[in-house]
Amino acid sequence: MLQENPSLKPYLAEAIDIAYELGLDLAVRETDLDYDTFPNHCPYTLEQILDAAFFPGADQQ
């Protein structure tokens, strides 16, 4: 989608923040874990998020 609409790229950081916040709320509700269990902000960079080969926790070499 970004290749077809490169003008959306400046909005990605805000979209990631919003999505992470919503996901965090869902994770807390679904797991009954405390908010302190999770990072306050998304721990992944935009490059990692957009990298189809990136897998959190996998040994990146």
GROMACS elastic network, one bead per residue, 0.5 to 0.9 nm:
[ bonds ]
;  ai    aj funct       b0    kb
    1     4     6  0.52509   500
    1     5     6  0.60224   500
    1     6     6  0.80775   500
    1     8     6  0.88826   500
    2     7     6  0.78328   500
    2     8     6  0.66697   500
    2     9     6  0.68608   500
    3     6     6  0.56775   500
    4     7     6  0.89301   500
    5     8     6  0.59012   500
    5     9     6  0.80475   500
    6     9     6  0.56937   500
    6    10     6  0.86381   500
    7    10     6  0.68851   500
    7    11     6  0.84164   500
    8    11     6  0.55774   500
    8    12     6  0.69064   500
    9    12     6  0.53606   500
    9    13     6  0.82072   500
   10    13     6  0.70529   500
   10    14     6  0.83414   500
   11    14     6  0.55474   500
   11    15     6  0.62191   500
   11    16     6  0.87342   500
   12    16     6  0.59795   500
   12    17     6  0.85170   500
   12    46     6  0.80204   500
   13    16     6  0.51671   500
   13    17     6  0.62671   500
   13    18     6  0.87409   500
   13    46     6  0.75464   500
   14    17     6  0.51063   500
   14    18     6  0.62595   500
   14    19     6  0.85900   500
   15    18     6  0.51558   500
   15    19     6  0.60311   500
   15    20     6  0.84486   500
   16    19     6  0.50721   500
   16    20     6  0.59071   500
   16    21     6  0.84527   500
   16    42     6  0.76498   500
   16    46     6  0.83734   500
   17    20     6  0.51984   500
   17    21     6  0.61798   500
   17    22     6  0.86943   500
   17    41     6  0.72657   500
   17    42     6  0.70477   500
   18    21     6  0.51704   500
   18    22     6  0.62677   500
   18    23     6  0.85644   500
   19    22     6  0.51248   500
   19    23     6  0.60011   500
   19    24     6  0.84326   500
   20    24     6  0.58955   500
   20    25     6  0.85381   500
   20    41     6  0.71742   500
   20    42     6  0.60465   500
   21    24     6  0.50421   500
   21    25     6  0.62856   500
   21    26     6  0.86826   500
   21    40     6  0.84699   500
   21    41     6  0.78680   500
   21    42     6  0.84914   500
   22    25     6  0.51889   500
   22    26     6  0.62995   500
   22    27     6  0.86723   500
   23    26     6  0.50084   500
   23    27     6  0.60361   500
   23    28     6  0.85914   500
   24    27     6  0.50408   500
   24    28     6  0.61956   500
   24    29     6  0.86334   500
   24    35     6  0.76733   500
   24    38     6  0.75601   500
   24    39     6  0.88470   500
   24    40     6  0.86035   500
   25    28     6  0.52726   500
   25    29     6  0.62981   500
   25    30     6  0.86182   500
   25    35     6  0.81644   500
   26    29     6  0.51402   500
   26    30     6  0.59574   500
   26    31     6  0.84324   500
   27    30     6  0.51108   500
   27    31     6  0.58534   500
   27    32     6  0.79247   500
   27    33     6  0.78028   500
   27    35     6  0.88332   500
   27    38     6  0.89864   500
   28    31     6  0.54336   500
   28    32     6  0.54124   500
   28    33     6  0.53504   500
   28    34     6  0.62420   500
   28    35     6  0.63410   500
   28    37     6  0.89021   500
   28    38     6  0.87869   500
   29    32     6  0.55689   500
   29    33     6  0.76977   500
   30    33     6  0.81847   500
   31    34     6  0.86198   500
   33    36     6  0.82406   500
   33    37     6  0.66123   500
   33    38     6  0.87098   500
   34    37     6  0.55238   500
   34    38     6  0.77979   500
   35    38     6  0.57647   500
   35    39     6  0.81380   500
   35    40     6  0.80706   500
   36    39     6  0.72162   500
   36    40     6  0.78497   500
   38    41     6  0.85333   500
   39    42     6  0.67793   500
   39    43     6  0.69215   500
   40    43     6  0.85151   500
   41    44     6  0.88283   500
   42    45     6  0.79249   500
   44    47     6  0.80923   500
   44    48     6  0.60456   500
   44    49     6  0.65561   500
   44    56     6  0.84236   500
   45    48     6  0.51602   500
   45    49     6  0.62980   500
   45    50     6  0.86818   500
   46    49     6  0.50655   500
   46    50     6  0.61565   500
   46    51     6  0.85216   500
   47    50     6  0.52279   500
   47    51     6  0.60617   500
   48    51     6  0.50703   500
   48    52     6  0.81621   500
   48    53     6  0.85843   500
   48    54     6  0.59614   500
   48    55     6  0.84386   500
   48    56     6  0.88244   500
   49    52     6  0.76317   500
   49    54     6  0.73229   500
   50    53     6  0.88407   500
   50    54     6  0.82100   500
   51    54     6  0.53499   500
   51    55     6  0.87797   500
   52    55     6  0.81506   500
   54    58     6  0.78259   500
   54    60     6  0.79169   500
   55    58     6  0.55324   500
   55    59     6  0.85728   500
   55    60     6  0.84720   500
   56    59     6  0.85330   500
   57    60     6  0.83464   500
